[in-house]
């Protein structure tokens, strides 16, 4: 299997020729996504990640995909849960943006069992 750095693992989400976000694996085994607010709650990120996740397991050798979100971001937590991720832990004051400390909520999605 190839390391994540050797294969394309982070993608631009486009709609009508316009970049509206991105999604994929961006560091180690951690996945993430961001979408312009005009396109929230339309199923776009779930659709993108539904295609990206199997690809990531195919082109990398990670045992699981992980995610780290702000626990106040209920939308992202809901997307991750709907994709099969489960909560693995929480931590206080893990990052600071514009002087405001945020906590972390951690998720994981284990590599599916081989069917071959």
Protein Blocks (a to p, Z undefined) as FASTA:
>chain_A
ZZfklpcfbdcddeehiafbdcddfehjbccddddfklgonlmmmmmmmmmmmmmmmmpc
cfbdcddddfklmmlmmmmmmnopacfbdcehkbceehiacddddddddddddfZZ
